[in-house]
């Protein structure tokens, strides 16, 4: 590593939202609640539980309120809801989310496809959402999506990513995420983009979100840690994808990332064996194998431990 190795990396489990939103089968509410319960039991403390969006466009998230209503409130556990407009925010607040996130896409074409608005319009919506969430005492964070490439426009200039990051930071999020929504990024891009954003926005905590579409997700996660990021999204089993981007397959598997970090001596506060068990349980619920490697291979050495 070029920088000091962190002692701890915070994992944000996105499987119940980003993981399930692209599934052809809509899982029952009780199954989603069990998924979240298992993640928390494994030590995860921030879980993306639902998106409060138009159920006709994302039917897998139509039961967002029912999921929240069934979840126990636990000290130190944050249930994160994704919102894209003020109506979504109102739903998330009423449902009891303790943290909300919004995504602003770095490319206009993708933002139009995903949100029906230009990037500039979404930035303005984000400002209103952030102020209302903060006034309600709810943590608000934002993601710059498709920061490493757009399925419609191709390459996204680094300066464009930095510009969008600067503009969304004006609303004072507690955290800003940089996302490789379609899984095209490579470690050198991660180093450059994270470095440039940290340079322009010193002091703002950064998080990274990687998809493993082209098998670069874990390498990119390592590069992000090397660049100073200590918060990473992941999805148990590696399930997920974006329904509005062609071939945007799964997120990096939580258990694979925990194995990587644990073998490097970096703690995550999670139980690796419990995560693997949950990945195997998820296979049964989905009726198919999941992309994660440790679900198939198991850990090494084969002993349950807090990583």
N, C-alpha and C positions, 0 to 999 in steps of 0.2 A: 504494500500500500504506500501511496505517496504521502498520505497524512497519517496521524495517529489512529490506531485501531480503536473504535469505540467499544466500551464495555457492554453497552446495551443498545439494542435496536428495537423500536416500537413497531409492532405489526398491527395493521388494520385489516381485519377480515372482511373481504368484500363478496364472499361467496353467496350469501343469502340475497344480495341485490344484483351486483354485476355478474355473479356466477350463474344465477338462475334466469336472468331476464332474456337470455338468448336460447333457452331450452325450448324445444318444440312441445314438450308436455308441461302443463301447468300443475305444479305440485300442490297438494292440499295445504291449507293453512297450518294444520297441526304438524305437518312434516317440516315446514319452514321454521316453525317455532322450535321444534326439536333440533334442527340444524343449528340454530342460534344458541340454544341451550348447551349443545355439545361444544361449540366454539368457546363459550364462556367458561365451561367446566375445564377446558384445556388450557385456560389461562389468558385468553384474549380479552382485552378490556375496551376495545373499540370495534364495533361491528356495524357495517352497513346493512341495515335490516330491510330497507324497502326504498322504492322511489315513488314519489307522489306526482305521477304524470298521468296523462290521458290513458285510461285502461284499454281503450280501443287500439292504441298504438303499441302498448306494452301490456298485453293481457296477463302476463305472468306476475305483474305487480298490482293487480286489481284489488287484492285483499290487504293492502298496506295497513289500513286502520285496524283490521282484525288481528293482524300479526302483532302490532304494537300493544293492543289490548290484552293479548295473551302472555306478554313477556313480563317477568318479575322485575321490579326495580331493585338494583343492587348498587351499593356504594362503589364508586370508582369505575362503573361500567357505563359506557356511552353508547346509546342506540342512535345511529346516524341515519338520517333520511336525506335522499337526494331530491332536490327541487329545481325546477327550471323557470318558475314564474311565481308571482305573489299568491295565486290561488293554491299552488302546490305548497308554498310556505304555510299558508293558513291551515291546510290539512295536516302538515307535519307538526305544527305547534299544537293543534287540537289533539293529535294522536299521542303526544307526549314524547316526541324526539328530544333528546338532550343535546344534540348536535345536528346541524344541517350543513349540507354541502351543495354547491352548484358547480356546473361545468360550463366553461366558455371555450369554444373551439377556436383554435388559432387560425383556421382557414374559413373564409366566408361561406364557401360552397357547402362544406360539411356542416357548418353551424346552421345554415338554412335547412339542410336535409334533416338534421337532428332536432332543431328547436324552432324552425319556421321563422327565423330572425337572422339579421346580420350579426357579425361578431360585435360590432359597435352597439347594436341594440341590446344584445345579451349582457354586455358590460354595464349598460345603464340599468337593466333589470337587476343585475347582481347587486349594484349599489343600493337599490331600494330594499332588496331582500336582506342584505347584510345589516342595514340600519334597523329594520323591523325585528330581525332575529336578536340582534344585540340588545335592543330595547326590551325584549321579552326575557332576557337573561339566558338565551340559548347560544351556544358557541357556533360561530359561522366560519366555514372554510370554503375555499374555491379551488377548482382544478382548471389548469390550462390544458385542454385536450388536443389530441393530434399534434402534439408539439414536435414529433419526430418525422411526421409525414402525413399527407392527406390522401385518401383513396381517390379523390376526384381532381385535386390540383397538383398532386405529386409532392415534390420537395417543399418543405416549409422553411423559409429563411430563419436563421437563428435570431436575427434582429426583430423579426415579426413576433417570435415567441417572447422575447424580452419585452417588447413594447406592450403586448397584451398582459404580461405579468405585471408590469409597472402600473398599468391602468386599473387592473382589478385590485391591486394592492392599495389603491387610494381609498377603498372602503374598509380598510383595517381588518382583514381576516386574521384569525389567530394562527392560520397556517395556509400555505399555498402549495398545491400539488402540481407536478409536471407529469403529464401522462402520454405514454406511447399507446394510444388507443387502438391502433391497428397492427401493432407488433412489427414495426419496420426498423426500429432503432438499433444502433450498435454502440458499444462502450465508448468509442471516441466521441460520438455525438452526446452521450450522457455527460461526459466530462466537460465538454464545451458548453452545453446548455446550462447545466447546473452551475458551472463556474461563472458564466455571464450573469445569470439571474442573481446569484449570491453577491456578485460585485455591485449590481444595481440596487439590490434590496437587502443590504446588510441588516442582520438582526431578525429578519422574518423567517420563522421556521419553515423548512421545505420538506415536502413529502414526494415520493415518486411512485408512479403506477405503471407497471409494465405488463404487456401481453406477450405470450410466448409463441405467437403465430409462426415466426420463422426461427424458433429455437434459440433466441438470443436473450430471453427474459432474465435468467439467473445471472448471466454475464453482465447484463445491464444493471441488475440490482447490486452486484459487487462494485461496478464502476460508480454507482451512486454513493455507496458507502465510502468508497475511496475519495469521492469528491466532497464528503462531509455531511451527507444526508443520513439521518438516523431514524427516519420514519418511512415505512414501506407498506404498500398495499399487497395483498396476496389473497388467493382463493383456495380453500380446501379442495383437494383433488385436481386443481388446475382448471376447474370449469369456468365458463363464461364467454363473453364476447359482446360485441355491439350489434344490435339488430339493424342499425342504420348504416353499417359499413360492410362492404363485400369482404367475405373471408376473414373477418376479424375474430379469430378464435380465442381460446381461453387465456386467463390470467396465469401468472406464475403460481405454482402450487405452494400453498402455505407450508405444508410439511417438508417439501423439498428445500424451500428457503430456510426453514428452521434447522434442517440437517446441515446445510451449507454453513450457516452462521455458527451453529453449535460446535462444529468441528474446527472452526476458526477461533473458538474461545469467546464468541460474542453471545451474550445472553439475550433471550427474548421473553423470558417469563412464561413460556408455554411448555406443555407436556407433549413431546414429539410423538410418543406412542398413542396418546389420545387423539392427536390430529390424524395419524395414519388410520386408526380405527374409524374415525369419522369419515375419512375418505372412502373406506371400504363400505361403510354403512350407506354413504351417498350413492355408491354404485348400485346398491340394491334398490334404493328409492327411485333412481333414474332408469334402471333397467338396462344399463350399459356400463362399459368400462369408462373410467375417467383418465385424463391425460397424465396425472401425476406419476412420477417414477417410484417414489417410496411406497405408494399404495401397492405396487407390484413387487418391489424388491425388498421392502422392509428396511429398518434402520441398521446401523452398524456402530458400535457393538450392539447386539440385540438385548437391550436393557432399557426399561422405562426410566426416564430422568427428566428433570426440569432443565431445559436448554437455556 
